[in-house]
Amino acid sequence: MYKNITVKELKEKIDKREKFILLGVRTDMEYFDFHLKNSILIPHYVVEERHEELKADKDDEIVVICRIGNRSVIAAESLVNLGYKNILNVIGGIIEWKSEGYPVEE
């Protein structure tokens, strides 16, 4: 099972320099418009086929973010089904992140 976190909680994790993998699951076009620094892009519909690109152990913390929080749920569930045990879903997605004034890369 995955857990939900807020964009504020994600910002705190980043500011504290916690170790985790940040997975963006929007489309290529959406990602290249803007994304979070150091995020890895794997669109939600290919997470099961491409999850090994994360180079993650099953216990590694993976934070999943999409546009508003719907596709990240799908990706988070896929990762859990693949045996990953420490999955966090960002509710509100990158739109909420931007609305809080947090930085993105363009």
N, C-alpha and C positions, 0 to 999 in steps of 0.2 A: 504494500500500500504506500502511496505517496502522501506527502504533507503539503499543505498550502502555506505560503508565506506572502507577506505584503511587499510592495516595492520599498517601503521604508526599511523593512527587515533585510532585504537584499542590499540596499545601500549601506546599512550598518556592517554587513558581512564584508562588503568590498572595502569599506573604510578601515575595518580591522585587519584587512589583508588575510582573511581566512582562506584556507585552501579548499577549493571546489572547482568543478567544471561548470562553465556557463554555456548552456546549449540554447541557441536560438533556433526556433522551429518554424519560422515564417518562410515565405518563398524567397528565391534568389533576388528578385526585383525588390521586394520589401526590405530585405536585409541590406542591399546595397544603397537604398535610399537613406537609411540610418539604422544603427544597431548599437548595442552595448560593447564597449571596449573589451577585448579579449574573449569575446563570445565565439563559439564554434557554430557554424551554420550546417544544420541537417534538417531539411524540411520535414514536417511532422509525418507526411505520408510515406517517407522512406527511412524513418528511424529504425525500423526492424531490420531492413536490409543493410543499413550503413552504420549501425551503432558501434561497430568495432573501430570506426574512425575516432571515437572519443578516447581510445587508448586508456580506458578506465577499468579498474578492478570492480567487481560486483559490490564492494563495500564503499567505494568512493562516493563522495557527495556530488550529486549532479543537480544543478538548478536549471529548470526549464522555463523559457519565456517565449511568448508569442506576441501577437498584436494586442489582444484584450483578455486572453486567458482561456479561450476555448480549445485551440489547437494544442496548447501546452498540456492540457488535461489528456488529450488523446496520446500525445508523445510520452507523457509521464506514465500512463497506464501501459503503454507498449514496453517501456523500459522495465517496469515492475514485472511484467509478464516474461521478460527475458532474464529475470533473476537479479536485477539491480535492486539493492536494498535501501539506499539512502537518497531518495528522489524528492526534490522540492519543486513545487509548481508555483510560479509567481502569478498571484491573482491580480487582475487589472492589466497585466502585460506591459509592453513597452509604451503604450498610449498613456497609461497611468503613470509610468516612470517619467515620461516627458512632461506630463501635466504637473508633476511635483517639482519640475525645474531641474531634474537630475540630468547629467551630461550624456550625450550620445555621440557616436562617431558618424560622420556623413561621408 
